Amino acid sequence: MKKCLMSLIILCLLCGVCLAGGTTAKMPERLPSTGAADATVTIGAIDGMHAESAILIDLDTGKTLYELNADKVLPPASITKIMTLLLVVEAAERGDLRYDDVVTASEHACSMGGAQIYLKAGEQMTVEELFKAVSIASANDAAVALAEHVAGSEGMFVVKMNERAAELGMTNTVFRNACGLDADGHVSTARDIAKMSAALCAHEKAFAYSTTWMDSVRGGNFQLVNTNKLIRSYQGITGLKTGSTGKAKCCLSATAKRNDISLCAVVMGCETGALRFESAAALLDYGFASFERVNLTEVIELPEIRIRYGVSESAQPVFEGNPSVLLARGKKDHLERQINLCESADAPLKAGDTVGFLVVTCDGEEIGSVPIVMQRDMEKLTFGQAFLRLFRNYRLF
C-alpha cells in the first residue's frame, strides 16, 4: 500500500512536469572559425604558369587552393559568357523560359563581331540551339540573342548580370555587354570568375555541351567546334569557358573532376592560346597532386543523448550531411576532432534539430564545424504514457 501511494505521488509530480512543458537544454557553443580554410593557399608561380592572374578553387567548398594576382582587375573576354549562361539556366529553372522557346535574332544581335554563328536578322533558333552555340563555339551573336530573349534587350540583361555578380560577391566585376567583347569598364578578376564559374557548375545544365568537341546547328548545316582544347587532352576535364580579345589576351576558366575532387582553374592575361591551356593544366595538375578530400566525420561514433519528457528516454543523434574538406596531402593525420554535444534535451524535438557540433582543427586551426542533429522526431510524453512508464518502473503490473 505504501508503495502504491508513493507511486501515485511520483506520478502526480511527473505529470505536472509533462503538462508544464520543459525547457530545452542549453546548446553547447561551437568554437569560432579561425579562417583556416585558406591555410593551405599557395601564392606565387608554379611550373607551367604563364598567366598574369590566376586562381584555383575547390568547386565543392569554394576553398582557394592557389592564387596569383587573383584580385587584379582585367578584361575577361568571353569568360563573360559564364554569367550569360548562368542567367539563362536560372531563368529556365524559374520557369521564365523554356529551352524549346523560339528566339528571333535582332539586328543588334547579328551585328556582333568575333566568334559567331552568323545569325541573320529575323532568323529563328531555339534557346537550346543558342545555348549550345555559346557553350561550344563561344558565339557572340548567340549570346546577345539569348540576352535579349531573357531581358528584352542586351542593356537590361547587363543590369541583371551586374545584379547577379553582386549577389555572388564579385566585388571587382563590372559587365558592359553579354558576350565579352572589349568595352571600356568591362572588367573582372580571376577570383570573381571562379565565383561565377562555381555558381554555373552548381547546375547540371552547365555541362550539357561543355565537353562536346563538335556539334552543329541549322539542322547540321553549320558546324560548331569547341574552343576549349583541354577537352581533348586533359584527364577529367568537364569544361568550362575560353576567352580571348586584344585587350584581354587569352583567358580560360577550366573545370575538371578526378575521383571525389572537383576543381576550377582560372587563368587570365596569357600571351597565347597554347599558354592559357598549359597554365590551366598546370594549375589543375597542382591541385590534384597536392590535395586530398577528407571526410570530417569518418571513424566517429556519436553517443546517445538523454531525452527528458520524451516517449523514449534517449536518442541517437547524427551528423548533418556528409561534410568533407580538401587538405594538403599528409595533413590528414594532423586532424583533431572535438564533439560538443548536449548531455540532454527536452522533448518535443524534430528531426534535424541541432543538439551539438563537431569542430575539426588541423594544426590548431579550425577547418570545419559540423552540426549534430536529431535523426528523427521525438514526441513529448503524454499523460497516459507517463502513467504507463511509471507503473512499469515500479512494477505495479
N, C-alpha and C positions, 0 to 999 in steps of 0.2 A: 504493500500500500504506500509506504514511504517512497519507494522507487517510482511508482506511478505519479505521485504528487510532485516529486522533483522533476520528472519528465515534462509534466504539464507546465510547470513554472518555466522551464527552459524553452518549451515550445512557444509560450507567450512572448518571451523575450526575443526568440528567433523571428517569429512572425512580425513583431514590431519592427525589427531591423529590416525585414524584407519589404514591409509596406512603406517604410520611411524612405527607402532608396539610398543606396550607398554613394560614396564619393569616389571618383576614380583615383587610383593610386598615382602619386606624383611620378611623372616620366623622368627617367634619367637624362641628364643633359648630354648632348653629343659634344665632342671636342670641336673647337673652332678649326676651320680649314686654314692651312698654312700656305696654300697656293703651291704645294709641292707637285701638282700635276705637271708643271713645266720644269721640274728639277733636272730632267734629262735632256733638255734642249741643247742642241749643238748650234753654235753661231759661228759662221765663217765659211771658208771654202772647203770643198771636198773634191776628191779626184773626179774629173769629168764634168765639173761645174763651170759653165761659161755664161751664166745669166747675170744680168745686172741686179736682179732682185729675185728671191726665191723663198719658198716655204714648203714644208712637208708636214701634213697633219694626219692623224688617225681619224678616219671618217666616222667611226663608231662613237667616239667621245669628243672629237674636236681638239684633242690634245696636240699641241705643237711639238714636233719631233726634231725639226731643223728649221733654221731661218737665216736668211742673208738679205739684209736691207729690206725686210719684209714690209715695212711701212713707207717705203719710198714711193711717192706718187708718180705714176707713169701712165701713158696711154695704154688701154687694154686691148685695142684692136677687136677682133671678132670673138674674143673670150666674152665680150659683152653679151653675146647671144645666149650665154648660160642663163642670164636673167630673163631674156625674152622667152626662152623655152620654159623656164620656171613659171612665169606668169601664165603662159598658155596651159600648162599642166594643172596649175591651181585653179584656173578658170573652168577647165573641164571637170575637175573633181567637185567644184561647187555646183555644177550643172549650168553654168553660164554659156557654155558652148559644147558642141559635140565634135568628135573627130571626123564625122562624116558631113559636117556642115560644108556648104559650098561657098568659097570665097571668090569674089570678083576682083581682079587686080586693078588697082587705080593707076593713073598716070604717074603719080608720085612714087608708088612702089616700083614701077617699071623704070624709073629714072636712076635707080641706084647703080653705081659702078662696082668695080671689083668682082669678087666671086658672085656668080648669079646663075639662074636657070633661064634667063632671058624671057621673063614674063612679058606678054603683050597686054596693053590696056584693054580691059574687058574680058581677058582670058579668065577662065574659071578652073579652080582646083580645090580639092577638099583640104580641110585643116590637116588631115593625116598626111597628104602628099607634101604640103608646105613644111610641115614639121619634119618630115623625112629629108627634104631638101636642105633644111637648115642644119639638121643633126649630122648628115653625111658630108654634104658639099659646102657647108657654110654659106649658103646662098643669101646674099644681102636683100635681093628683091623679095624673096620668100619671107624673110624675117620681118620686113616692113609690112608686107601684106597681112601677116599674122597679127602684127601690132595694130593695124587699122581695124581688123576684124574684132579684136578683143576690146579696144577702147574707142573706136570711132575715128581716130586719127593717130598718126605717129606721135604728135605732140602730147596728146592726152595719155598715150601709152607711156611715154617717157616720164610723165608725172608719176604714174603708177610704179615705174621702175625705181625711181628715186625714193618713193614711199616705202617700197618693199626693202630696198637697200638699208634704209634707216631702221626698219624693224629687225633686220638681221645683224645690226651693229656694224654695218660697213661705213665707218665714220670718215673714211678718206676717199669715198667714191662719189662722183657726180656723173650721171649719164646725160648725154645730149641727143642721142639717137638710139634706135633699136638694133642697129646692126654692127656698130663699132668702127665705122669709117672715121678717119681723123676729123676732129672738130675741136675748136677752142674750148677748153674747160672740161672735155670728156676724159676723165681720169679715174684711175683706181689704184689699188696696191695688191701685192701678192697675198697679203693676209686677208683682205676683203674678198678677193676672188676665191680663196679657199672656203670662206664662209658661204658664199652663194653656191659654190660647187657642192658643198655638203648638203645644202638645202635642196638642190635639184636631185642629188643622189638619194635622198630620202624617199623619192617617188620611183616606183618600178618603171614608169614610162620613160624615165631618163635614159634607160639602157635599151630602149626598143630598137635603135639603129646605131648606137654608139660604137659597136664593134662590127658593123656591116661594112665590108670593104667596097662592094659595088652593088648598086641597085639602079632603079630608073623611075622616071615619071613620064607623064603623057603616053601612057599605055606602052611603055617600053621604048619610046622614040627618043628619049633624052636620058643619057646615062649619067649617073652620079658616082663619083669616086671619093672615098673618104680622104679627108685632108690629114688625118692622124695616122702617120706611117707606123706608129708603135703597135697598132693592132695586128700588124703582120710580123712583128719581130719580138715583142716583149711578152714573156710568160705571165699570164694572169691579167693582162690589160683589160679594162672594162669601159674606157672612154678617155677623154670626155670632149674637149674642145680646143681647137687651134685658133691662132690669130696672127695676122701679120699686116702691117701697114708701113709706110715710110717713116712715120714718127715713132710708132711702137716697136719697130723691128719685128722680131719673131717671138711669139709667146705661146704658151701651152698650159692648159690645166689637164693633167693626166691622172686617171684613176686606175687602180689595179687591186686585185684581191688574190691572196695566196693563203690557202687553208682558212684560218679564222682571223686574218688580218686584212683590213681594207684601208688603203692609203690614198691620199690625194697629194700630188706634187704640182706646184705652180711655179713656172719659170717665166720671167719677163725680160725683155730687152736683149735677147740673143741676136748675134750678128747674122746668123743664117738659120734656115730651117733645120739643117742637119744638126747644128749645135744645140737647138732647143730640144730636139729629140734625145740627143746624147745627154744633155743636162737633166732632163726629166727622168730618163732611165737611171742615171747615176743616183738621183735622189731616191727613187723607188728601191733601187738595189740597197742603198744605205739603210733604208727603213726596214726592209725585210731581213737584212742580215744582222741588224743591231738590236732589234726589239722582239719580244715575245709577249703573247697575250696570257695573262694570269687571271684565273678566276678568284675573286676576293673571298668567296665563301667556301672554297673547297676544304675538305677534311675538317669541317667544323660541325659538331653536333650540338644543337641548342637544347638546354634543359627545359623541362616543363615549368610553367609559371602557375602559381596558386590563384584560383579564381574565387573571389568572395561573392556570396549570394547568387551563384550560378547553378544551373542544372547539373553541371559537373564541377568537381572541386579543383580540377587542374586542366590545363590546355597546353598543347604543343604549338609554340609559335614557329614561324618560318621566316626566311629571308625574303624580302621583296624583290622579285625578278631574279636574274642570274648575272649579276654585275661582274665586269672584268675591266682590267686596265692593261695598257701596254707598258711594259717595263724594259729597261735596258737588260739585255741578256746577262745573266749572272747575278741579278739583283733579287731574284725570287727568294733566295734563302735569307735575305735581309728583312723580309716582311715580319711585322708584329701585328697581331690582331687582338683587339680589346672589345669584349662584349659588355655593353651597358644595358642591362635588362631589368625591367620591373620585377620585384620579388613577388608581387601580387597585383591583381587588377580587379575592379568591381564590375560585375555583370549589371546591365546587359552590354555585350560587346559585338561589333560587327566584323566580319571577315575583312581584313585589310587595315583594321585599326592598329596604329603604331603602339608597340609596347616596349620598344628599345631600339638600340643602334649597335651596329658593328663598326668600329673605327679601325681602319687599317693604316699603318705607318710603314715607311721604308727609310731606314737610317734616321729615324726620329722625325721624319716629315710626313704629314698626312697625305695619303694619295687617294683615299676614298672613305665614304661613310655610307653604310647600307642600312636602311630601315629594317627593323624586325617587326613583323606584323602578325595579327591573328590569322590562322589558316581558315577558320570557319566561324560562323556566328555562335555566340554564347548567350542563350536566353537567361533572363533573370528567374530565379527560383520563385515559384508561385506558393501561395499559402498551402495548397494541398500537397505539393511536392515537398515543402519544408516539413509538413506533418509526417509524411511517409518516411522521409530521411531520418527524422528524429526517432521515430518508433523503431526503425531498423537499427539505428545506432545504440539504442537502449534495450534492444532485444525484447520488445513488447509483443512481437509476433511469435 
